[in-house]
Amino acid sequence: MMENRLVKYLCIVAVMLMAAGNVVAQDLKSVLSDVVKNIVGDKATTESSIIGTWTYSGPECQFESDNLLAKAGGEVAAKEVEEKLQPIYEKMGMDGCQYTFGEDGSYSCTIKGKTSSGTYTFDNDAKTITMKSKLGIKIVAYVTVTGNDMSLVFKADKLMSVLKTVTGVVSGVNSTTDTINSIASSYDGLRLGFEMKK
């Protein structure tokens, strides 16, 4: 009789431990997926996944690899960088910016009521989009698509020229350039850009 109770007790404890293990695994999985989102090179990103209209939703900061992400302090560093970028993007008028990527290899960018367009090519291995405007200006963005979220990021030292091209803002950007250069020099392998939503 005592043995039966002991066996039942052990079975209950085993079931509870398995359930707790699943919860821990789920928490770990969500943490890891958040970290992966901040590392460029998402394997789920394909040429067909970028097609559609995407609207700017905020700044985005990524690192070239998980090693660099870990060295920089991970999520905390990314959040701090994004907080520094927010007022810069507001000043340059990024709110309401939209990118549209067509199946035919065409793209358009609308910001502050003005639309520019051109063609794009997608590199599946590098996970990059090369956009070429009608004026011949080329912009290379690293792209990560997760569901209805897209990240378009650029090498940190190229961000200012991208912002000037996209927004058309040229005057009064010296302090903005200094801020971005300061951010870029603080972290190795940093890529800065935009978070977009479909």
N, C-alpha and C positions, 0 to 999 in steps of 0.2 A: 504494500500500500504506500509506504513511504517512498519507495523507489519510483512508483508511478507518478507521485506528486513532483518528485525531483525531475523526472524526465519532462513532464508538462512544463514545469518552471523553466527548465533549460531551453525548451522549444520556444516558449514565449520570449525569453531573453534574446535568443538567436534571431527571431523574427523582428524584434525591436531594433537590434543592432543592424540588421540588413536594411530596414527602413531608414534608420539614421544615416547609414552609409550612402543610400540613394540621395538623401537630402543634401549631404555634403558634396556628393558628386555633381548634383545639379547646380549648387552654389559655385563650385569650382568651374564648372562648364560655363556659367554665365560670366564669371570673372575673366576666364580665358578668352571668350568670344569678344568681350570688350577690349581686351588687350590686342587681339588679332586685328580688330577694326582699326587700330592705330598704327598698324604696321603695313607698309605698302606691299602690294603683290597678292591680293586676295585671288585665289584660284577660281572662285565663282564668277569673277568679272569677265564677261565675254563681250564681243562686239554687239551682239543682239541685246545684251542687258543694259547698254547705255542709251539705246534708242528711246526717244520720247522728249518731253519738256520737263526741265528741272528748274526749280526756283531756289534761289539763295536762302539759306536758313541760318547761317552763322559762319564764323571762322573755323578753320580746320588746321590741325597740326599733326603731322605724322613723322615717323623716323624711318630711315632706310631699312633697319633690321631690328629684331627683338633685342639683340645685344646692345645697340645704341639706345633703345627705349629704356632698357634696364639701367644703363649707365647714367642716363639723364634723369632718373628718378620716376620714370613711367608716367602714370596717369596724372600725377601732381604737376609735373613739368609741363605736360601737354595742356592742362587746364590753365596754368599760369600764362603760357604763351598765347592761348586763345583769348584770354581776358585782355591781354595787351593789344591784340589785333582788333578787338571789337570796336573801340572808338575810332581807329584808323579807317576801318571799313565804313563806319557810319559817316565819317567826314568825307569820304570819297563817293558816297552815294550808292553803296552796294545793295541796300535794302530794295527788294523787288526785282533784282537782276534775274534774268532767265536765260538758260541755255537750252536750245532744242537741237537734238541730233537726229537726222533723218536716216532711213534705211538706204537712201541713195548716196550716202557719203557727204551730204550737205549739212552745214550747221548754221545756226544764227544765235546771236547774243543780243538781248534787249536789256538796256539799262537807262534809267532816267528818260524813258520815252523814245530813245534812239536805238535803232537796230543795225547791227553790222552782221555780215554773213560771209560765208566762204565754204571751203571743203575741209574734210577731216579724214585722217587715216588712223586706224586702230592697230596697235602692235600687241598681239596676243601674248607674246613671250614677256615683253617688258611691262605690259599693262599700262601703256601710254596712249594718249590721243594727241596727234599732231594736227593742230588747226592752222589752216592757211587762209588768211583773209583775202578779199578781192584786191587789196592793195599789195599783197605779197608778203605780209607780215606773218611769221610763223611763231606759234606758241605751243610748247610741249607740256602737257599735263599728265601727271600720274593719276590713274583713276582706280577707285575701288567702289564697287556697287554691292550693297547689302540690302536686298528687298527694295523698298522705295526710297532708300538713302543712297546718295552718290557723293563721294569725296573727289574733288579736283584739287590736286596739290602740285606745287611747282618747287624746284630747288629754291631754297630760301633767298639766295642772292639774286634770283631772277624775279621775285615777286613784285618788286616795285615797277619794273618795266611792264609786267603783265597788267598791274593795276592801272598804269597810265594808258595802256592800249585799250583795256576794257572800258574804263570809266571816262577816258578823254580828259581827265584832270591832269594838268601839267603845272599850273602856277601854285605856289605856296606848299610844295611837297617836300621841301628840304628837311623839315623836322620829322616828317613821316618817314622819309628815306633813312634818316639817322636812327630812328626807333627800330625799323625793320632790320637794318644792318647790325644794330646792337643785339637784337634777338638772335639773328642768324649766327653771329660770332660766339654766342653763349653755348651753343649745342652743336655737336658734330652730327652730320647726316640728317639735318633738319629739313623738312619740306613743309611749306606753308601754302594755304589756299582756302577753299570754300567747301562748306557742307551744303549739299543741295537736296531738295526733296521733290519727289514726283507728284 
